[in-house]
Amino acid sequence: MATSIGVFGRRHAPRNVGGSSGLRVAMVAPPWSEVPPKGYGGIEAMLSDLVGGLMGLGHEVTLIGAGRTTTKATFLRTYRRAPSERIGETMPEVLHTAIAARLLSQLDADIVHDHTLAGPLTALGRPAPTVVTCHGPVDGELGEYYRTMGDRISLVSISLAQRTYAPDLNWVGQVYNAVDTRTFPYRERKEDWVLWIGRFAGDKGAHLAIDAARAAGRRIVLAGKLVEPAEFAYFDEHVRPRLGPDARYEGEANIVRKRQLMAAARCLLFPITWQEPFGLVMIEAMACGTPVVALGLGSVPEVVVDGVTGFVRRFPHELPAAIEAVDVLRPSDSRTHVERDFDVMSMATGYERVYREVVARTGIPVK
């Protein structure tokens, strides 16, 4: 059941940061999982870290989402419980957007940061400018969707590769996703099996991961989201027949179990077959000191340093040799790479710059 009554957390007065006043940021999350998520939920995990980072910089954040949150932001709730089992349906997103629009109309926000699909449609009806992070592909119909809205919304990419497929959109910045490395256990000594974590979709390559691990003579553990009908169809046709003593499906790992698996695995396999804008699971694994063996599509060459934090290959048949070669890599290099290039505060300051630039263009004074 949806509601717009729930308000949680405390309002934090903005402080001066570098001589500038803090901003009032309204952050709109997708409706499908809580922030942070209990299990699978890359956007929601990123949002949790971003909210914390922005508040650490002195900004006042109001989070609009479903269920509950453990962030310290003021929280406005659309659904009492996140409708995770209905992901893929239209109405939960539409209702979430309608309630969020009403809540936003009651807020005195300097900027709205929207992470939903339908939410940007409401941008024209409010004075505060809207920044949209594009978490998915921007070609095809999605690209046309953003293109139609023109400069009513300001778009942020999550990788340079993502922007190449629609360079004409109203891009105002590029900010990599990030993780709080303090929440990921670093482990120097690894076990002899490999790991795949993700959503069971064909372009995520779980079947390729099993084939590569088996060809390398390594056991593989798969832990992923299996909820939507299309995911079950793919799993039943391509994954289930490949399971066996050396290929085990563990179910969807919660945040604790995911970290345990990532820290222990010999490497993470990321054999995507599409132009993935950003794979959060890659930096999560590297934060644990675990290298990534991946196919070099989308953002992969930007995220994985080939020969240092993992191996980037062109073809699936090259993956087994790469799995065996990870012995030459130092786990500390993967951890350092994430701390240096994918740190939460780097993400927060990146968005802070975007917010200030977008607000400055409107000419509306920040209160």
Helices and strands as residue ranges (DSSP letters): E 7-8, E 24-28, H 42-56, E 60-65, E 74-77, G 84-86, H 91-105, E 111-114, G 119-125, E 130-133, H 140-149, G 150-152, E 153-157, H 160-163, E 171-174, G 181-183, E 194-199, G 202-204, H 206-215, E 220-225, H 229-234, I 235-239, G 240-242, E 247-249, H 255-264, E 268-270, H 280-287, E 292-295, H 300-303, E 310-313, G 316-318, H 319-325, G 326-328, H 331-341, H 344-362
